[in-house]
């Protein structure tokens, strides 16, 4: 399913969307959380009612769709557009696409979906891996007002794929200390990986963690970091460009975590031709991620 027309045909009604969510939540059929009885009736309010005890459950309860006042079809469309590998979706773009009256609602939806976007079972990188920390600096788009705060420090790991770039991992870190950088490498890389870094002393402890460390010294080679670690710096350049072209307004350092997650998933699936698979995984995550109210999302991005 690669076209919008086929997608719209698949989820043409609210009941089709609810049925899809129900199959994700209860693959073996509805089981009452109150009395564990299988089987249910559907009420006029589209709730599932236990045939034995009468307990009523909603397919959206406890998910990111919890207490939504807008149609599930709009949520599904938002997720479909979010999995587009070529078009990056902003809150303003989502507001226009869905005809949502409130920018705040569109922004809230995207924040919730970004929380679900990063799959918890991402495999660690292996083989040869370039690692560096990048100061994002101040990013501006012409005379516009889009920018990042100047203190954002991002650790980047890039799996080397021949002469190209394989999968990536990104994480915002408070400092470029040994504890922060080594913890990042351990989290995103297989223990047998060959880790290629610059000569920053904070990476020296990698060999004691079982990694094969291959530092490339800028002073000895007289080459810049972008030449010694080309893949990391290529990813950093793409990330900055993506942030500027997609998201309007100032991005705080706490907001940046959401965008790093989204960019990572989009980048790692850039060659995937199966958009439907990515959409299905996003919906599957959406039903297991706990709901987050607006106040919590604002607190985490301010």
C-alpha positions as CSV (number, residue, x, y, z in Angstrom):
1,X,0.0,0.0,0.0
2,X,2.0,2.9,-1.3
3,X,-0.5,5.5,-2.4
4,X,-2.8,7.8,-0.5
5,X,-5.8,6.6,-2.5
6,X,-5.3,3.0,-1.3
7,X,-4.7,4.2,2.2
8,X,-7.9,6.2,2.2
9,X,-9.8,3.2,0.8
10,X,-8.4,0.9,3.6
11,X,-9.4,3.4,6.4
12,X,-12.5,4.9,4.8
13,X,-14.5,4.9,8.0
14,X,-14.1,5.5,11.7
15,X,-15.2,1.9,12.3
16,X,-12.3,0.6,10.1
17,X,-9.9,2.6,12.2
18,X,-11.3,1.4,15.5
19,X,-11.3,-2.2,14.2
20,X,-7.6,-1.9,13.3
21,X,-6.7,-0.5,16.7
22,X,-8.8,-3.3,18.4
23,X,-6.8,-6.0,16.5
24,X,-3.6,-4.4,17.7
25,X,-4.7,-4.2,21.3
26,X,-6.3,-7.6,21.5
27,X,-4.8,-9.9,18.7
28,X,-6.7,-12.9,20.1
29,X,-9.9,-11.0,20.6
30,X,-11.2,-8.8,23.3
31,X,-10.5,-10.0,26.9
32,X,-12.2,-8.1,29.7
33,X,-9.6,-6.6,32.0
34,X,-12.2,-6.8,34.8
35,X,-13.2,-10.5,34.8
36,X,-10.9,-11.9,32.0
37,X,-13.9,-13.1,30.0
38,X,-13.5,-13.3,26.2
39,X,-16.0,-11.7,23.9
40,X,-17.8,-8.4,23.8
41,X,-20.6,-6.3,22.4
42,X,-20.2,-3.0,20.7
43,X,-22.3,-0.2,22.3
44,X,-23.9,2.7,20.5
45,X,-21.0,4.8,21.8
46,X,-18.5,2.5,20.0
47,X,-17.3,1.0,23.3
48,X,-16.6,-2.7,23.8
49,X,-18.8,-4.1,26.5
50,X,-17.9,-7.4,28.3
51,X,-20.6,-10.0,27.6
52,X,-20.4,-11.3,31.2
53,X,-19.8,-8.3,33.6
54,X,-20.8,-5.4,31.4
55,X,-17.4,-3.7,31.8
56,X,-16.9,-1.1,29.0
57,X,-13.6,-0.5,27.3
58,X,-12.5,1.9,24.6
59,X,-9.9,1.0,22.0
60,X,-8.3,4.4,22.5
61,X,-8.1,4.3,26.3
62,X,-4.5,4.3,27.5
63,X,-3.1,5.2,24.1
64,X,-1.9,8.4,22.5
65,X,-5.5,8.7,21.1
66,X,-6.9,8.8,24.6
67,X,-9.9,11.1,24.8
68,X,-9.4,12.5,21.4
69,X,-12.2,14.7,20.2
70,X,-11.2,14.5,16.5
71,X,-11.8,11.6,14.2
72,X,-9.5,8.6,14.2
73,X,-9.3,8.9,10.5
74,X,-7.5,12.2,11.0
75,X,-5.0,10.6,13.3
76,X,-4.4,7.8,10.8
77,X,-3.9,10.4,8.0
78,X,-1.4,12.2,10.3
79,X,0.5,9.0,10.8
80,X,0.5,8.2,7.1
81,X,1.8,11.6,6.2
82,X,4.4,11.4,9.0
83,X,5.9,8.3,7.4
84,X,6.4,10.0,4.1
85,X,10.2,9.8,3.4
86,X,10.3,12.8,1.2
87,X,7.9,15.3,2.7
88,X,8.7,16.4,6.3
89,X,5.7,17.2,8.3
90,X,5.5,20.3,10.6
91,X,2.7,21.3,12.9
92,X,1.6,24.1,10.5
93,X,1.7,21.6,7.6
94,X,-0.4,19.1,9.6
95,X,-2.9,21.8,10.5
96,X,-3.4,22.7,6.9
97,X,-3.6,19.1,5.6
98,X,-6.2,18.1,8.1
99,X,-8.0,21.4,8.3
100,X,-7.5,21.5,12.1
101,X,-8.7,24.9,13.5
102,X,-6.1,25.0,16.3
103,X,-2.3,25.1,15.7
104,X,-1.9,23.9,19.3
105,X,-3.8,20.7,18.5
106,X,-1.7,20.0,15.5
107,X,1.5,20.7,17.5
108,X,0.3,18.4,20.3
109,X,-0.5,15.6,17.8
110,X,3.0,15.8,16.4
111,X,4.6,15.7,19.8
112,X,2.6,12.6,20.7
113,X,3.5,10.9,17.5
114,X,7.1,11.7,17.8
115,X,7.1,10.0,21.2
116,X,5.8,6.9,19.5
117,X,8.1,7.2,16.4
118,X,11.2,5.7,17.9
119,X,10.9,2.0,18.3
120,X,12.1,0.6,21.6
121,X,13.7,-2.4,20.0
122,X,16.1,-0.7,17.7
123,X,19.1,-2.9,17.0
124,X,22.5,-1.5,18.0
125,X,25.0,-0.5,15.3
126,X,27.8,-2.9,14.4
127,X,30.9,-3.2,12.3
128,X,32.7,0.0,11.9
129,X,31.1,3.0,13.5
130,X,32.0,6.7,13.3
131,X,31.3,8.6,16.5
132,X,31.6,12.3,17.2
133,X,29.9,15.0,19.2
134,X,28.5,18.0,17.3
135,X,27.7,21.4,18.7
136,X,24.5,22.3,16.8
137,X,25.1,26.0,17.2
138,X,22.7,28.6,16.0
139,X,20.7,27.4,13.0
140,X,18.9,30.1,11.0
141,X,17.0,30.1,7.7
142,X,17.7,33.2,5.8
143,X,15.9,36.1,7.4
144,X,13.5,33.9,9.1
145,X,13.3,33.3,12.8
146,X,13.9,29.5,12.8
147,X,16.8,28.6,15.0
148,X,18.2,26.3,17.7
149,X,19.5,27.4,21.0
150,X,23.3,27.7,20.8
151,X,24.2,25.1,23.5
152,X,22.8,22.0,22.0
153,X,25.4,19.2,22.0
154,X,24.5,16.1,20.1
155,X,26.4,12.8,20.0
156,X,26.2,11.1,16.6
157,X,27.0,7.5,15.7
158,X,27.1,6.4,12.1
159,X,27.5,2.8,10.9
160,X,29.8,2.6,7.9
161,X,28.3,0.9,4.9
162,X,31.1,0.5,2.4
163,X,31.7,4.0,1.1
164,X,28.3,5.1,2.2
165,X,26.3,5.7,5.4
166,X,24.3,3.0,7.1
167,X,22.1,3.4,10.1
168,X,22.5,6.2,12.6
169,X,21.9,7.0,16.3
170,X,21.6,10.4,17.8
171,X,21.4,11.6,21.4
172,X,21.5,15.0,23.0
173,X,24.1,15.0,25.8
174,X,24.8,17.6,28.5
175,X,28.6,17.5,28.2
176,X,31.3,15.8,26.1
177,X,32.6,14.0,29.1
178,X,34.0,10.4,29.2
179,X,30.9,9.2,31.1
180,X,28.5,10.7,28.6
181,X,30.3,9.7,25.5
182,X,31.2,6.2,26.5
183,X,27.7,5.6,27.8
184,X,26.3,6.7,24.5
185,X,28.6,4.4,22.5
186,X,27.8,1.4,24.8
187,X,24.1,2.1,24.3
188,X,24.1,2.3,20.5
189,X,26.9,0.0,19.5
190,X,27.6,-3.7,19.6
191,X,30.5,-4.6,21.9
192,X,32.4,-6.1,19.0
193,X,32.2,-2.8,17.0
194,X,35.2,-0.9,15.7
195,X,34.7,2.7,17.0
196,X,36.3,5.5,14.9
197,X,36.6,8.8,16.6
198,X,38.7,11.9,16.6
199,X,41.5,12.3,19.2
200,X,39.3,13.7,22.0
201,X,40.6,12.1,25.2
202,X,37.1,11.4,26.5
203,X,37.0,8.4,24.1
204,X,40.1,6.8,25.5
205,X,38.2,4.6,27.8
206,X,36.4,2.7,25.0
207,X,39.1,0.1,24.8
208,X,38.5,-0.8,28.4
209,X,34.8,-1.4,27.6
210,X,35.7,-4.1,25.0
211,X,35.5,-1.9,21.9
212,X,38.2,-1.7,19.2
213,X,39.0,2.0,19.3
214,X,40.5,3.6,16.2
215,X,41.1,7.3,17.0
216,X,42.0,9.6,14.1
217,X,44.2,12.5,15.3
218,X,43.5,15.9,13.7
219,X,46.9,17.2,14.7
220,X,48.8,14.3,13.2
221,X,46.9,14.2,10.0
222,X,46.5,18.0,9.6
223,X,43.0,17.2,8.4
224,X,39.7,18.7,9.7
225,X,37.2,16.6,11.6
226,X,34.8,16.7,8.7
227,X,37.5,15.0,6.5
228,X,38.5,12.4,9.1
229,X,34.9,11.6,10.1
230,X,33.0,12.4,6.9
231,X,29.9,10.4,7.6
232,X,29.2,11.9,11.0
233,X,29.5,15.4,9.7
234,X,27.4,14.6,6.6
235,X,24.6,13.4,8.9
236,X,25.0,16.6,11.1
237,X,24.7,18.7,8.0
238,X,21.5,16.9,6.9
239,X,20.1,17.1,10.4
240,X,20.5,20.9,10.6
241,X,19.1,21.4,7.1
242,X,16.1,19.2,8.0
243,X,15.4,21.0,11.2
244,X,15.5,24.4,9.5
245,X,13.3,23.4,6.5
246,X,10.7,21.5,8.5
247,X,10.1,23.2,11.8
248,X,9.1,26.7,12.4
249,X,9.9,28.9,15.4
250,X,12.6,28.5,18.0
251,X,13.4,24.9,19.1
252,X,14.5,24.5,22.7
253,X,17.1,22.0,23.7
254,X,14.3,19.8,25.3
255,X,12.3,20.0,22.1
256,X,15.4,18.8,20.2
257,X,15.1,15.3,21.7
258,X,11.8,14.8,19.9
259,X,13.2,15.9,16.6
260,X,16.4,13.8,16.9
261,X,14.1,10.7,17.4
262,X,12.0,11.5,14.3
263,X,15.0,12.2,12.1
264,X,16.8,9.0,13.2
265,X,13.8,6.8,12.2
266,X,13.3,8.7,8.9
267,X,16.9,8.5,8.0
268,X,17.3,4.9,8.8
269,X,14.3,4.0,6.7
270,X,15.2,6.4,3.8
271,X,15.8,3.5,1.4
272,X,12.8,1.5,2.5
273,X,10.1,1.1,-0.3
274,X,7.5,-0.2,2.1
275,X,5.8,2.8,3.6
276,X,3.0,0.6,4.8
277,X,5.3,-1.3,7.1
278,X,6.6,1.9,8.7
279,X,3.0,3.1,9.1
280,X,1.9,-0.1,10.8
281,X,4.8,0.0,13.2
282,X,4.0,3.6,14.1
283,X,0.4,2.7,14.8
284,X,1.5,-0.3,16.8
285,X,3.7,2.0,19.0
286,X,0.9,4.5,19.3
287,X,-1.4,2.0,21.1
288,X,1.3,1.0,23.7
289,X,2.7,4.5,24.4
290,X,0.9,6.0,27.4
291,X,-1.1,9.2,26.8
292,X,0.7,12.5,27.6
293,X,-1.4,15.6,28.3
294,X,-0.6,18.9,26.8
295,X,0.8,20.2,30.1
296,X,3.4,17.4,30.3
297,X,4.5,17.9,26.7
298,X,4.8,21.6,27.1
299,X,6.9,21.1,30.3
300,X,9.2,18.7,28.5
301,X,9.7,21.1,25.6
302,X,10.1,24.4,27.3
